[in-house]
Amino acid sequence: MADPTVRKRKTAPTRPSNGAGDATPTGGNAPTKRTAGSVKLSTILSLLLIAIGTLSYQQPRLVQGIIDSVSSLIWKFKPLPGTGQNLVAEFIPDMERRDAVVRAFQHAWHAYESDAMGDDEYHPIGHTGSNLTAAGGIGYTVVDSLDTMIIMRLEDDYKRAREWIATKLDFEKDADFNTFETTIRVLGGLLSAYSLTGDDLFLEKAQDLADRILPAFDTPSGLPTSLINLALREGVMDPDNPELVSTAEVSTLQLEFRYLAHLTDNEEYWHKAEKVMRIIKNARLSTGLASIFMNKDGGRYALSAIRLGSRGDSYYEYLLKQYIQTNMTEHVYREMYDDAMDSVAEHLISRSQKAKLIYTSELVPQRTYTSDIAWRLVPKQDHLVCFFGGSLMLGATITGATQYPISVPPRPEQLTKQGKRDWVNGVELIKTCMKTHETKTGLAPEIAHFRIPSDNLDETIAPDDWYIKGGKPGAEASYDARYILRPETVESLFIAYRLTGDPRYREYGWSIFQAIEKYCRIESGGYASVLNVDEVPVKYEDKMETFLMSETLKYLYLLFDDDKALPLDKYVFNTEAHPLPIFYPTFRTGFS
C-alpha cells in the first residue's frame, strides 16, 4: 500500500505538436519564452512605481490626498463594522428580557430595603448593611438606585425611597466622605431624579449637598481635595496620598455641578468645576495623555502611570460628555477630546498576539540606571476600560462626524478619517471585552492581561491572547480574578445598540445578564460579587455594590427597551449612569 504521506506529482500536459515535430518539451531546462506583452507590462509597472516613489518624495501631501480619496471611496461602499445588515435601525422593545431585568432589580432592591434600608452598602449573604463612616451614612444605595426605579416605572418602590429621602436623609455628618464618589452617586442621583420628576425635594437636597462639597475646591491650585467633611464643610486630603489627587476624580465632577448651576443660576458651581478643566488643559503632557495623579498645589501631573483604567478612565469620558452636555457649544472640550483620542490611538491601542484583539495598554514610568525616565508599555486592561468601546463609538458620531445628526446606523461617508478610526477601535474593543467574558462563569475578570512575545509564557498553559493572573482554580483568588457586578461592558453595549440597532449587542447583553443571574444571585435576596470568574462552583464576597442597581441593571433595561427611553440626543449619562438633560447654558461658559 502506498505511503499516504507521499504526495503524487502532477505531470504537466504536453502541448500538441504544430505538425513540424517541434512540440514544446515538458521537462528539462528549456528556457521559457517571454512574450512582448509581458515585457511591456513589466516595464510599465516599473516606471509607474518609480513615478509614484518620486511623487511621494516631492509631493507627499498630494499622494496622501490621493490615498485618502481612494480609501474614502472604498469606505463609501462598505458598511461600517459593527452596524449589522440593516441600513435603517428599528428599535423594538424586547419585553420579555426587559421585564426579566426589572425582576432582578426588585430582587436586589427588596432585599436591601428589608435588611439595610438607608445604609450605604449591602451585604446579601449576611443580610446586613454598613456605612462608609463611623458617623453614619448618607443613603448611597437609596439615592444611587432612585432614578432606576423611575425609569423602570416601579412606583411603589419609588414612593418608599422618596419618603426615606424626605424624612431620613441627612448630610450633617462629621466625617470624611470621598468627594468624587459622593458627587457622582449621591449628587448625581438627586439631580437625575429631579430631572425625571421635577420634584423640588430632590433639587433642595442636591443643593444642600453641593454647598457642603464646594469647600473641597478651596485649594491653592483649585483642584478639589480627595475627601470632604460634610458637617464641617472642610476639604481633607487622602492620608495615603497627601500631596496628590486622582486625575479621574477631580475631572469627573463637572456634569453634576454644571447642571446644578444651570438649574439654580449659581455660577459658583460652574466656575469651580470648570477651573479644574482649565488647570488640566494647561498641564498637558507632550503625549496628550493624562497621568493618573496630579499635584494638588501645583496643578501639574505627577510622575505616575498613564492608563484608561482606574484613576484615569472617567477623565476621558467627561471630556466628551461635557461637550455633549451643553449641546456642542463649548469647543474647548471637543479640542481636548480629539487631542486625547489621537494620543490614545497612537500610544495605548494595542493588538493581541494571535487573534489580533484590540486592547488598551498602560504606560508605567521607570527610572533607568542613568536616572532618566523610561516608559514601559504594560499589556494590562482593567474591566473599567470596557466603557471605552461605546464611548469611542459615541465620540465618532459627535466629534468625528461630517454632519450632524447622522443616520442610525451611521454611513461611512458621514464620518471623518478620525471618526472612522475611533468607530472601528470602539467596535473592536467591545469584541475584546466580550472575549474576556469567555470564562467558566461567563463573567469578566476585574483585570485582564494580554500576551506579548517577551512574556516568557510560551511553555506554560497561558492562553494565546489574554489571561487572568492568579486565576488558577483551587488557589486563593487574586484581585484580578473577581467580578464585582461591574457595568462597563453593558454600558458600551447599550450605547453601541442605540447607535446601530444591531441585535448582536442585545444578545451580548443577555448572555451577561444570564451569567449574573446564574452565578451572582443569592436566592434569599440580592446579588454578591464573585471571587474567581474562572472557578465553578463560585465563591462569593459578601457585598452588593451600589452600581449594580444604578448602572448594570439600568443599562441592561435600556438595552432591551426602545430608543424613546432617554434618547442620546436629549440626555447625557454621568459616570454612575445617572441621566442628565442636554441643555444650552444661560451664561458665558467655556475657556480657551
Buried (B, 14 or more C-beta within 10 A) or exposed (E): EEEEEEEEEEEEEEEEEEEEEEEEEEEEEEEEEEEEEEEEEEEEEEEEEEEEEEEBEEEEEEBEEBEEEEEBEEBEEEBBBBBBEBEEBEEEBBEEBBBBBBEBBBBBBEBBBEBBBBBBBBBBBEBEBEBBBEBBBBBBBBBBBBBBBBBBEBEEBBEBBBEBBEEEBBBEBEBBBBBBBBBBBBBBBBBBBBBBBEBEBBBEBBBBBBBBBBBBBEBEBBBBBBBBBBEBBBBBBBEEBEEBBBBBBBBBBBBBBBBBBBBBEBBBBBBBBBBBBBBBBEBBEEBBBBBBBBBBEBBEBBEBBBBBBBBBBBBBBBBBBBBBBBEBBBEBBBBBBBBBBBBBBEBBBBBBBEEEBBBBBBBBBEEEEEEEEEBEEBBBBBBBBBBBBBBBBBBBBBBBBEEEEBEBBBBBEBBBEBBBBBBBBBBBBBBBBBBBBEBBBBBBBBBBBBBBEEBEBEEEEBBEBBBBBBBBEEEEBBEBBBBBBBBBBBBBBBBBBBBBBBBBBBEBBBEBBEBBBEBBBBEEBBBBBBBBBBBBEBEBBBBBBBBBBBBBBBBBBBBBBEBEBBEBEEBBBBBBBBBBBBBEBEEEBBBE
